[in-house]
Amino acid sequence: MRVAALEWAGRVNELTEMLQSLAEANEPGAAASYALALLAAGRTEDACEAQLSSEAPGDASSKRATFLIPVYCAALSGDKDSARQALNVARGNGIYVGFAASAIEGQPRRGAPTKNVDVLDYLFLKLGQAGNRPEITARASPELLFLLARDDEAPAELRLAAAERAASLNIIDGETLANVYREAAQRLPKSPQSPAALRAKLFVALEGQTSDKVRAESIDALLASGRDARIEIPMAQAIAQASNGLAQDTQAANFVETGVRVAALAGDDQTAWDLTEFAGAHGRGWQLLLVTTDPLSERSRTALESGVDIALTAGLPGALLQRLVTVLDALGEEVPIPLWELAAKTPQPGDGYLPATGALSTLKEAADAGDVGRTILLAACAFGPDGPQGAHLIALGDGLRALKRVGLDAEARRLAFEALYAHWPARGKV
């Protein structure tokens, strides 16, 4: 189950480490799964050197890899006869060889892929000169998205689309996304059309820009576009270095609030706190959001004690204050009575995802029992399909409390921050 979870999450580096030890212990099917993970990691030579046995192939996935990896490795080395023989062996063992047959035997494939595309599918498509099909990204498995984001031989548009989808699924981080932008932008046409290509071009132009005013505007535009593409957090990580120091520049005076957002999303809490001091009366409202990242610090206590004044000056809506006090209470923070009273002037919002009856009770039971894995899964179910930002206040509070109860304090704080950030009023393009 741990292997399956790592596969679903696209965590290829951790997957290869785990499968290596299983393969060395001769677990059934582990060698084939390990070789497949090596292919996803771009370690083709190591994958082709793996000794695969068809006597104990394990599950369906490892059985498929057992018979198709030799086909791919033989074809890649130029040994067409061995590739055809291995292909026939795979057929004889009931393996679907559609993509492999197209690449090895030249059998044409008509229309778009009708199923999800995994690492082996893509490698055979690539062998058959069909690896640039735009529909690959939308159908790519998490492991394939990991590979495509690092495949410098992939068409630039395909690689960008895959990298951004991988970033939206937390398969790659902002640093990796930035590297893809830099490398792919050089191979794009002069007039790119896709949003991903435009973001890559703007990102590269930003890094070479000398005007602080233009840099500030570019960062604001990238953050706004990243939010539309559901990659705002990795985008903030990618542009965090470029935004350093801009908020203090007179040419970028309107950039301060964007700077706070970039730093907070990228996890640089100290910079975010420092920037709120330059953000004026409206910008000070961000301090109440940053309290969630470090609720027990002196600066957080100071902000909360001035919470009513900050909220009124910043014009924070009552519904947002209800979410704020709910989140802080769930994190174990002592919320000042005046802030509770200000929030209570607005009726508690009734919108957001609320799980089925009994789900929250089951979540509490799992947390009380110290069952970490079960608590994580139940908390995810309680938050709903849109995550903590789309959860009903009751589900949000119960989910955060449960995570804290099993020792996941840092994770609870980050989820609390994201739950509030999505609703926090912001000026500028975003």
Steps between C-alpha positions, in 0.01 A plus 500: 500500500791735565633427151157568349468824696839622375399410144171690529685802638769492232772485768745323272820562697354351820346221294833392348665493844226282646478264203877455487500345845200282409668386177818413691285293736354313198142604570273371219465759225725752677777483238262594217338777705846628591608503135182687409566757772855542366355576157271761659806652667677522164756233599457297183835320506442378856148384410623302199765328712239365743457123503129436446346160561163394359470219755368726776378819332278617787195714417373600155714814485825322584410218260454752220831664584673161514416429137502847344817651649718247309314601182574866560863449599572284196337753266684788664833325444416446132457122527177474301500121481522461877232765542260311269570171679436658838182658362371160390580356843298781658207428267519133588465585867186708446664844528339794321763613248319774308753780548794260487378341176461843341860586584661162421295378205390832360132424544318834477280612789191695419350774712597616845591262785182371659655417837734654749855520371775363724879507480531197271227630268683831463840341441357285221316799355829686505675213322231509234540876449159563655613629838394858430125439506335781700244272665777313684515754784131480585515118512846463654549298818668675794826313433491607136444863600811472716695366201366753249589792726863384485514374142704759313437306178123549523343773284511829689122554505437143621763527771361832624143371511612187686712698746216734587258212547761324715541817705123526550502145640803560728711257297768764441587813697553860397875459449444221248228702326740794470763276340245373247402858413865593443584197288178478298472872428813486285332251264163672470395686185532879506124539535385230744126447528431278800468655848781275628733621224413863570574450870836341415593791273397755763690315772824497299454867406449581868833348598682721251302816572688798650206734560358444848165639391472252210622215721231578755230507232627172352495327839147624564391370159668161549342454842156588362542269203631226727188527711282454193704188412477364859878524544515813715709341774771347276496822295569699817786264582639550149492881512586550869865580435415750226262683734753550780566867571240635259257611768748756635561655157321827429437398137308196623303666777181313413677167516507458878179301528600269217833456677318389814302245301807364322701463821212343695413252227866408458530430873726795579303616805766740628508699175120501483476640855765763429321614185172557683670787679540676162155413369300780662175470693336266249807280477518452875195280466732229367649470848182330618544242223868448585402425860397153379858419395650582840213530752707488819756768413515841664426680173188286456380583848556869434305480174212316666481748786462773237281271290183710517677819394689318225184331368298821497775707340565235234128458436503122551152352439310346788477160329879494470537586869273204581739274306798662672383443857384146411842414363692659789284322756559168321875562510480546878560874492336715767290743299441836676138554602462829306597320177246225573234763560582687179479176300172405672330811362480316169296177477717192465531407129307189408666434167783260421532124488359308796559121506230241561359450846739303720814584302623761747434270795703227329777752440510594868509133603796434270687803633428409863636151431820648353442333163701742285442354154128455552471851644670652195268320260188587698609865532543516122150357459363750753652798318345384173598517134613865511725458802488704822419824316171348382404329825211593725617672819403201716692256280796736478530540876455128575751404231770733632445386860530135397828560317644684800389222730715245312805727504469661156522856632699645209265343245195629686642852506577496128151372416353769724701763315385370160138481619508870589724623218251393234244740652731785601428829322790620284564798282673491161461262208426198719 
